[in-house]
Amino acid sequence: MQNTYKLLSFLILISVNSLYAQTATSVIIDQENKEPIPYATIKYAEFKGVITNEEGNFTINDNLKYIDSITVSSIGYATQKFAITKLADTLQLKPEDIKLSSVFLSTKNYTIDEIIENVADNLEKNHHSNYTKHRFFMRESNHQTMKQFKFDFLKSSIEEISEKLIDSMVRLVPKHSSFYSESLGDFYSKTNTDETKLTLIKASKLYDKNSDATSEALQEKFTNILKKNIKQDSYLKIKSGWFGTKMQVDSILPKEKSIEDSLKNKLKQKRNEQKYYFAARKNTLSRMMKKLFFDEDSKINVIDKSNRYEFTLKGVIDFQDELAYVINYKPKRSEDFKGTLYINTIDFAVLRIDYESVAAVYDGLFNMLGVNINHLKYKGTAVFSKDTTQQYSIKYASHTNISSAKINRPLTIIEKNKHVKGRRKQNELKLDMHIHSITVDKREIVIFDATNVNNFDAVKENKDIKIQYFSKYNAAYWKGYNIIEPNQAIKEFQAVE
């Protein structure tokens, strides 16, 4: 009997611990139209919370033993509490209209200009001016679509480099490609300074090794043809219209390496990639977190250069248990962005800012000599809330850049050799390039904790972070960590075998 009691106690203990170790996951949807609600805030402790992704999904990875309920809030919806023990697969929020400003009761009826002036006057008090440590999760995605990828064949003195070969190689180039990177760590910064530090905890990349293999195979095929048909002591003159450059043949046709040299080279490439990955993540975080509306160098200068914008007060709304003014803004003349501000009615802190580029502002970024690069669209969102220091820190930020690149130029490759008597020209290849690509870059960060840093100089960076590579999304890699839930496209990402 005693042994049976011990066994039952053991099983109960396992069950309880298992319950507390479970994650809380659900989808937030609109009560009326049943559509998912993106970027809703899920608060489960005083200064702890997560954000829904663009499909309304969220997951809480924490000790559920100490969580009795969650509070869900989003712009345009009534804030609602849900018991942690009664979470369903979907949670519904009721839409709530913006209240007319005339209905809002205040000790003083501020004009719209006074509201914006108060935001500017309270920036330093409301937002961090000390060194701050942010525990973050960041997801980056890049999607490229080839609208056109064509080479008109004009001439080739090398028989193997024919119009048929060029066409076959062009057909192998993927028309669509995607890339994802995810990282978790601590980012250290101070407002209006360039001083930043980064320590990464985990990092992963989703990649298509078959796409890489295709590129390598195409490069190897072309290289082998050149090896057989051009001299090692030649040089190549590469011209596109008026512009040209010289390249030694041995610089693009490297000699065979030993296995030992190849391994050393791969190790060196891996170390360089790790350092590049670290530097790129740090640069991205710096741009996203230090170029916000309250930063002196920010392009989103709606508060700093408020005289350049036209403001419209739409009313007030409940947001994160606070009342917020809803103010639309647009440029009077040549500024780049329009959008919406949500401003706390008590302390005039910005709780959220939405922005997007004004139509056609970025067209013609570069347009010369057959090369045309345009920024088609910029858009983003930043959400702020109070942290343990009683100041406002960023909780979520997203930024999307849609760009276009077109190249319509001639390309000529000429082999020349000064050691050969007579004409130096040995071989020639002439093509016309027609390339048009659309690229969508998106960066998202969620901040789980923000604390003051007493000794910034003592923070040590870890530049040699180990990057995990996956050919399909691996949810187990992030088990036990709060992250931005992956959307369906990420979950379905898988290299074609």
C-alpha positions as CSV (number, residue, x, y, z in Angstrom):
1,M,0.0,0.0,0.0
2,Q,2.8,2.4,0.9
3,N,4.5,1.6,-2.5
4,T,1.2,2.3,-4.3
5,Y,0.9,5.6,-2.5
6,K,4.5,6.6,-3.5
7,L,3.8,5.7,-7.1
8,L,0.6,7.7,-7.2
9,S,2.4,10.7,-5.5
10,F,5.1,10.4,-8.1
11,L,2.7,10.3,-11.0
12,I,0.7,13.3,-9.6
13,L,4.0,15.3,-9.2
14,I,4.9,14.5,-12.8
15,S,1.5,15.6,-14.0
16,V,1.6,18.9,-12.1
17,N,5.1,19.7,-13.2
18,S,4.1,18.8,-16.8
19,L,1.1,21.2,-16.5
20,Y,3.3,24.1,-15.3
21,A,5.9,23.4,-18.0
22,Q,3.2,23.7,-20.8
23,T,3.1,26.7,-23.0
24,A,0.0,28.9,-23.4
25,T,-0.8,29.4,-27.1
26,S,-3.8,30.8,-29.0
27,V,-5.0,33.0,-31.8
28,I,-6.5,36.4,-31.3
29,I,-9.4,37.2,-33.7
30,D,-12.0,39.9,-34.3
31,Q,-15.3,38.9,-32.6
32,E,-17.4,40.2,-35.6
33,N,-15.5,39.3,-38.8
34,K,-13.4,36.5,-37.3
35,E,-10.2,37.9,-38.9
36,P,-6.9,37.5,-37.0
37,I,-5.7,40.6,-35.1
38,P,-2.0,41.3,-35.7
39,Y,0.4,42.9,-33.1
40,A,-2.0,42.6,-30.2
41,T,-0.3,42.8,-26.8
42,I,-0.7,39.8,-24.4
43,K,0.3,40.9,-20.9
44,Y,0.7,38.0,-18.3
45,A,2.6,39.8,-15.5
46,E,3.3,43.4,-14.5
47,F,6.2,43.9,-16.9
48,K,6.0,40.7,-19.0
49,G,4.2,40.1,-22.2
50,V,4.3,38.9,-25.8
51,I,3.0,40.1,-29.2
52,T,0.8,38.4,-31.7
53,N,2.3,37.9,-35.2
54,E,0.6,39.2,-38.4
55,E,-1.7,36.1,-38.3
56,G,-2.8,36.8,-34.7
57,N,-0.8,33.8,-33.2
58,F,1.0,34.0,-29.8
59,T,2.8,31.6,-27.4
60,I,3.8,32.2,-23.8
61,N,6.8,30.1,-22.7
62,D,7.0,30.7,-18.9
63,N,6.1,29.0,-15.7
64,L,2.3,28.9,-15.9
65,K,2.2,28.1,-12.1
66,Y,2.4,31.8,-11.4
67,I,0.1,33.0,-14.1
68,D,-3.7,33.1,-13.4
69,S,-4.8,35.2,-16.4
70,I,-3.7,37.2,-19.4
71,T,-4.8,40.7,-20.6
72,V,-5.2,41.2,-24.3
73,S,-5.2,44.7,-25.8
74,S,-5.1,46.1,-29.3
75,I,-5.9,49.3,-31.1
76,G,-9.6,49.5,-31.9
77,Y,-10.6,46.7,-29.5
78,A,-11.9,46.5,-25.9
79,T,-9.2,45.2,-23.6
80,Q,-10.1,41.8,-22.2
81,K,-8.9,39.4,-19.5
82,F,-8.8,35.6,-20.0
83,A,-8.2,33.0,-17.4
84,I,-5.1,31.0,-18.1
85,T,-6.9,27.7,-17.4
86,K,-9.7,28.5,-19.9
87,L,-7.6,29.5,-22.9
88,A,-9.2,28.3,-26.1
89,D,-7.6,27.8,-29.5
90,T,-9.0,31.2,-30.5
91,L,-9.7,34.2,-28.3
92,Q,-12.1,36.9,-29.5
93,L,-11.8,40.7,-28.9
94,K,-14.8,43.0,-29.4
95,P,-14.2,46.0,-31.8
96,E,-14.4,49.4,-30.2
97,D,-14.9,52.7,-32.1
98,I,-12.8,55.7,-31.5
99,K,-14.6,58.1,-29.1
100,L,-15.2,61.6,-30.4
101,S,-12.8,64.1,-28.7
102,S,-15.8,66.2,-27.6
103,V,-17.0,63.3,-25.5
104,F,-13.6,62.9,-23.8
105,L,-13.6,64.5,-20.3
106,S,-10.3,66.2,-19.3
107,T,-9.2,68.8,-16.9
108,K,-8.1,70.8,-19.9
109,N,-9.2,70.6,-23.5
110,Y,-5.9,70.7,-25.4
111,T,-5.6,71.8,-29.0
112,I,-3.8,69.4,-31.3
113,D,-0.8,71.7,-31.4
114,E,-0.6,71.7,-27.6
115,I,-0.8,67.9,-27.6
116,I,2.2,67.6,-29.9
117,E,4.1,70.3,-28.0
118,N,3.5,68.3,-24.8
119,V,4.8,65.2,-26.4
120,A,8.0,67.0,-27.4
121,D,8.4,68.6,-23.9
122,N,8.1,65.2,-22.2
123,L,10.2,63.1,-24.4
124,E,13.2,63.0,-22.1
125,K,11.1,62.3,-19.1
126,N,9.1,59.6,-20.8
127,H,11.7,57.7,-22.7
128,H,15.0,56.1,-21.7
129,S,18.0,58.4,-21.6
130,N,20.3,56.1,-19.7
131,Y,22.2,53.0,-20.9
132,T,19.6,50.3,-21.2
133,K,19.7,46.5,-21.7
134,H,17.0,45.1,-23.9
135,R,16.3,41.3,-24.0
136,F,15.0,40.9,-27.6
137,F,13.9,38.4,-30.2
138,M,14.4,39.5,-33.8
139,R,13.1,37.9,-37.0
140,E,14.3,39.0,-40.4
141,S,13.0,37.9,-43.8
142,N,13.9,38.6,-47.4
143,H,11.8,37.7,-50.3
144,Q,13.0,38.3,-53.9
145,T,11.0,37.9,-57.0
146,M,12.6,37.9,-60.5
147,K,10.2,39.7,-62.7
148,Q,12.7,39.4,-65.6
149,F,16.0,37.7,-65.9
150,K,17.1,37.6,-69.6
151,F,20.4,37.8,-71.5
152,D,20.2,38.5,-75.2
153,F,23.0,36.6,-76.9
154,L,24.9,38.7,-79.4
155,K,28.3,37.1,-80.0
156,S,30.7,34.5,-78.7
157,S,34.1,33.3,-80.1
158,I,34.0,30.3,-77.7
159,E,32.0,27.6,-79.3
160,E,30.8,26.1,-76.0
161,I,29.4,29.4,-74.8
162,S,26.4,29.5,-77.1
163,E,23.0,31.1,-77.0
164,K,21.6,27.6,-76.1
165,L,24.0,27.4,-73.1
166,I,23.1,30.9,-71.8
167,D,19.4,30.3,-72.1
168,S,19.7,27.0,-70.3
169,M,21.6,28.6,-67.4
170,V,19.1,31.4,-67.2
171,R,16.2,28.9,-66.8
172,L,17.9,27.3,-63.8
173,V,18.1,30.6,-61.9
174,P,15.2,30.5,-59.3
175,K,12.4,33.1,-60.0
176,H,11.5,33.3,-56.3
177,S,13.8,33.0,-53.2
178,S,13.2,33.5,-49.5
179,F,15.5,33.9,-46.5
180,Y,14.8,33.9,-42.8
181,S,17.0,34.7,-39.8
182,E,16.1,34.6,-36.1
183,S,18.1,35.7,-33.1
184,L,17.7,36.1,-29.4
185,G,20.0,38.2,-27.1
186,D,20.6,41.4,-25.2
187,F,21.1,44.7,-26.9
188,Y,22.6,47.6,-25.0
189,S,22.1,51.2,-26.1
190,K,21.6,54.8,-25.0
191,T,19.3,57.3,-26.7
192,N,20.9,59.8,-29.1
193,T,24.3,58.1,-29.0
194,D,26.1,55.6,-31.2
195,E,27.2,53.5,-28.3
196,T,25.7,50.0,-28.6
197,K,26.7,46.5,-27.6
198,L,25.3,43.1,-28.4
199,T,25.4,39.7,-26.8
200,L,23.7,36.9,-28.8
201,I,22.2,33.9,-27.0
202,K,20.8,31.9,-29.9
203,A,20.7,32.4,-33.7
204,S,19.3,30.4,-36.6
205,K,18.9,30.7,-40.4
206,L,16.5,29.1,-42.7
207,Y,18.1,28.4,-46.1
208,D,17.6,26.4,-49.3
209,K,20.8,24.3,-49.8
210,N,19.5,23.2,-53.2
211,S,19.4,26.8,-54.4
212,D,23.0,27.3,-53.2
213,A,23.9,24.0,-55.0
214,T,22.3,25.3,-58.2
215,S,24.3,28.5,-58.0
216,E,27.5,26.7,-57.3
217,A,26.8,24.2,-60.2
218,L,26.2,27.1,-62.6
219,Q,29.4,28.8,-61.5
220,E,31.4,25.6,-61.8
221,K,30.1,24.8,-65.3
222,F,30.9,28.3,-66.6
223,T,34.3,28.2,-64.9
224,N,35.2,24.9,-66.4
225,I,34.4,26.2,-69.9
226,L,36.6,29.2,-69.3
227,K,39.4,27.0,-68.0
228,K,39.4,25.0,-71.2
229,N,39.3,27.9,-73.6
230,I,41.3,30.8,-72.1
231,K,45.0,31.1,-71.2
232,Q,46.1,31.2,-67.5
233,D,48.3,34.3,-68.2
234,S,45.5,36.3,-69.9
235,Y,43.4,39.0,-68.4
236,L,39.8,39.7,-68.9
237,K,38.4,43.1,-69.8
238,I,34.8,43.4,-68.6
239,K,32.8,46.2,-70.2
240,S,29.3,47.5,-69.7
241,G,28.8,50.5,-72.0
242,W,31.4,53.1,-71.2
243,F,32.6,51.4,-68.1
244,G,35.2,48.7,-67.9
245,T,37.6,46.9,-65.6
246,K,40.4,44.4,-65.8
247,M,40.7,41.1,-64.0
248,Q,43.5,38.6,-64.0
249,V,42.4,35.1,-65.1
250,D,44.0,33.4,-62.2
251,S,41.9,35.5,-59.8
252,I,38.7,34.1,-61.1
253,L,40.0,30.6,-62.1
254,P,41.7,29.5,-58.8
255,K,44.1,26.6,-58.9
256,E,43.2,23.3,-57.4
257,K,43.6,23.2,-53.6
258,S,44.5,20.3,-51.4
259,I,41.9,18.8,-49.0
260,E,43.8,20.4,-46.1
261,D,43.7,23.8,-47.8
262,S,40.0,23.4,-48.6
263,L,39.2,22.6,-45.0
264,K,41.1,25.6,-43.8
265,N,39.4,27.8,-46.3
266,K,35.9,26.6,-45.2
267,L,36.8,27.2,-41.6
268,K,37.9,30.7,-42.4
269,Q,34.7,31.3,-44.4
270,K,32.6,30.1,-41.4
271,R,34.4,32.4,-39.0
272,N,34.0,35.3,-41.3
273,E,30.3,34.5,-41.7
274,Q,29.8,34.4,-37.9
275,K,31.5,37.8,-37.5
276,Y,29.4,39.2,-40.4
277,Y,26.2,37.8,-38.9
278,F,27.0,39.4,-35.6
279,A,27.8,42.8,-37.2
280,A,24.7,42.7,-39.4
281,R,22.4,41.9,-36.5
282,K,24.0,44.7,-34.4
283,N,23.6,47.2,-37.3
284,T,19.9,46.2,-37.9
285,L,19.1,46.5,-34.2
286,S,20.8,49.9,-34.0
287,R,18.8,51.2,-37.0
288,M,15.5,49.9,-35.7
289,M,15.9,50.9,-32.0
290,K,17.9,54.1,-32.4
291,K,16.1,55.7,-35.4
292,L,12.7,56.0,-33.8
293,F,10.7,59.2,-33.7
294,F,12.5,60.5,-30.6
295,D,16.0,60.1,-32.0
296,E,17.7,63.2,-33.3
297,D,18.7,61.6,-36.6
298,S,15.5,59.8,-37.3
299,K,13.7,60.2,-40.6
300,I,10.5,59.8,-38.7
301,N,10.7,63.3,-37.5
302,V,7.0,63.9,-36.9
303,I,7.7,65.3,-33.4
304,D,11.1,66.9,-33.9
305,K,10.0,68.7,-37.0
306,S,6.3,68.9,-36.3
307,N,5.9,72.2,-38.2
308,R,6.4,70.2,-41.4
309,Y,3.4,68.1,-40.8
310,E,-0.4,68.4,-40.8
311,F,-2.2,66.8,-37.8
312,T,-5.8,65.6,-37.5
313,L,-7.2,64.6,-34.0
314,K,-9.6,61.7,-34.6
315,G,-10.5,61.2,-30.9
316,V,-9.5,59.0,-28.0
317,I,-9.3,55.2,-27.6
318,D,-8.5,52.7,-24.9
319,F,-5.0,51.3,-25.3
320,Q,-3.0,49.2,-22.8
321,D,-5.3,50.2,-20.0
322,E,-4.7,53.9,-20.9
323,L,-6.7,56.5,-22.8
324,A,-4.8,57.6,-25.9
325,Y,-5.3,60.4,-28.4
326,V,-5.5,59.1,-31.9
327,I,-3.8,61.6,-34.3
328,N,-3.2,61.2,-38.0
329,Y,-0.3,63.0,-39.6
330,K,0.8,63.7,-43.1
331,P,3.6,65.9,-44.6
332,K,2.7,69.5,-45.6
333,R,5.3,69.4,-48.4
334,S,8.4,67.2,-48.9
335,E,8.7,65.0,-45.8
336,D,8.7,61.2,-46.4
337,F,6.1,59.7,-44.0
338,K,2.5,59.7,-43.1
339,G,0.8,57.7,-40.4
340,T,-0.9,57.6,-37.0
341,L,0.2,58.5,-33.4
342,Y,-1.4,57.1,-30.2
343,I,-0.5,59.5,-27.4
344,N,-1.2,58.9,-23.7
345,T,-3.7,61.5,-22.5
346,I,-2.1,61.8,-19.0
347,D,1.7,62.0,-19.6
348,F,1.8,62.6,-23.4
349,A,4.0,59.5,-24.0
350,V,3.7,58.0,-27.5
351,L,2.2,54.5,-27.0
352,R,2.3,53.6,-30.7
353,I,3.4,55.0,-34.0
354,D,2.5,53.7,-37.4
355,Y,4.2,55.1,-40.5
356,E,4.5,54.6,-44.2
357,S,6.2,56.3,-47.0
358,V,4.2,58.9,-49.0
359,A,3.5,57.7,-52.6
360,A,6.3,58.2,-55.1
361,V,8.7,59.9,-52.6
362,Y,11.4,57.2,-53.1
363,D,11.0,56.7,-56.8
364,G,14.2,57.4,-58.8
365,L,16.7,56.6,-56.0
366,F,19.1,55.8,-58.7
367,N,18.3,56.1,-62.4
368,M,21.2,56.4,-64.8
369,L,22.8,54.5,-67.7
370,G,20.3,51.7,-67.7
371,V,20.3,51.0,-64.0
372,N,17.2,51.9,-62.1
373,I,16.8,51.4,-58.3
374,N,13.6,52.5,-56.5
375,H,12.3,52.2,-52.9
376,L,8.7,51.5,-53.6
377,K,7.4,51.4,-50.1
378,Y,8.6,51.9,-46.5
379,K,6.2,51.1,-43.6
380,G,6.5,50.2,-40.0
381,T,5.0,50.1,-36.5
382,A,6.5,50.7,-33.0
383,V,4.8,50.0,-29.7
384,F,5.9,51.4,-26.3
385,S,4.9,50.7,-22.7
386,K,6.2,51.4,-19.2
387,D,8.9,49.1,-17.8
388,T,10.4,48.5,-14.3
389,T,12.1,52.0,-14.4
390,Q,8.7,53.7,-14.9
391,Q,9.8,55.0,-18.2
392,Y,8.6,54.0,-21.7
393,S,10.6,51.5,-23.6
394,I,10.0,49.9,-27.0
395,K,8.1,46.6,-26.8
396,Y,7.6,45.8,-30.5
397,A,8.9,47.2,-33.8
398,S,8.5,46.2,-37.4
399,H,9.9,47.7,-40.5
400,T,9.2,46.7,-44.1
401,N,11.1,48.0,-47.2
402,I,9.9,47.1,-50.7
403,S,12.4,47.9,-53.4
404,S,12.8,47.5,-57.2
405,A,16.0,47.0,-59.2
406,K,16.2,47.1,-63.0
407,I,19.3,46.6,-65.2
408,N,19.2,47.0,-68.9
409,R,22.8,47.2,-70.1
410,P,25.2,45.6,-72.5
411,L,27.9,43.2,-71.2
412,T,31.1,42.4,-73.0
413,I,33.8,40.1,-71.7
414,I,37.1,40.1,-73.7
415,E,40.1,37.9,-73.1
416,K,43.4,39.7,-73.8
417,N,46.9,38.4,-73.6
418,K,50.0,40.6,-73.9
419,H,52.3,37.5,-74.2
420,V,50.8,36.4,-77.6
421,K,52.2,37.9,-80.8
422,G,49.8,39.8,-83.0
423,R,46.4,40.8,-81.8
424,R,46.1,40.7,-78.1
425,K,42.3,39.9,-78.2
426,Q,41.9,36.2,-77.9
427,N,38.1,35.7,-77.2
428,E,35.0,37.8,-76.9
429,L,31.5,37.3,-75.4
430,K,28.8,40.0,-75.9
431,L,25.4,40.0,-74.2
432,D,22.6,42.4,-73.4
433,M,21.3,42.1,-69.8
434,H,17.6,42.6,-68.9
435,I,17.1,42.1,-65.1
436,H,14.2,43.2,-63.0
437,S,13.7,42.1,-59.3
438,I,11.4,43.1,-56.5
439,T,12.7,42.6,-53.0
440,V,10.7,42.7,-49.8
441,D,12.8,43.1,-46.6
442,K,11.1,42.9,-43.2
443,R,12.5,43.2,-39.7
444,E,10.6,42.5,-36.5
445,I,11.8,42.8,-32.9
446,V,10.0,42.2,-29.7
447,I,11.5,43.4,-26.4
448,F,10.7,41.2,-23.3
449,D,12.6,43.2,-20.7
450,A,14.3,46.6,-20.4
451,T,16.6,47.5,-17.5
452,N,19.1,50.2,-16.7
453,V,22.8,49.3,-17.1
454,N,25.1,50.6,-14.4
455,N,28.4,49.6,-16.0
456,F,28.2,49.7,-19.8
457,D,32.0,49.4,-20.2
458,A,31.9,46.0,-18.5
459,V,29.6,44.4,-21.0
460,K,31.4,41.9,-23.2
461,E,30.2,41.1,-26.7
462,N,30.3,37.6,-28.2
463,K,31.1,37.9,-31.9
464,D,31.7,34.2,-32.6
465,I,28.1,33.1,-32.1
466,K,27.3,29.6,-33.4
467,I,24.6,29.9,-36.1
468,Q,22.2,26.9,-36.5
469,Y,21.2,26.3,-40.1
470,F,17.9,24.6,-41.0
471,S,16.3,23.6,-44.3
472,K,12.9,23.8,-42.7
473,Y,11.5,25.5,-39.7
474,N,12.5,23.8,-36.4
475,A,10.1,24.8,-33.6
476,A,12.1,22.7,-31.1
477,Y,15.1,25.0,-31.4
478,W,13.2,27.8,-29.7
479,K,11.4,25.6,-27.1
480,G,11.3,27.3,-23.7
481,Y,11.9,30.8,-25.1
482,N,9.4,33.6,-25.8
483,I,9.6,34.6,-29.5
484,I,7.4,36.1,-32.2
485,E,5.3,33.2,-33.4
486,P,6.2,32.1,-36.9
487,N,3.6,32.8,-39.6
488,Q,2.3,30.1,-41.9
489,A,4.9,30.9,-44.6
490,I,7.8,30.2,-42.2
491,K,6.2,27.1,-40.9
492,E,5.8,25.8,-44.4
493,F,9.3,26.8,-45.5
494,Q,11.2,23.7,-46.7
495,A,14.0,23.2,-49.2
496,V,12.8,21.2,-52.2
497,E,14.6,17.8,-52.1
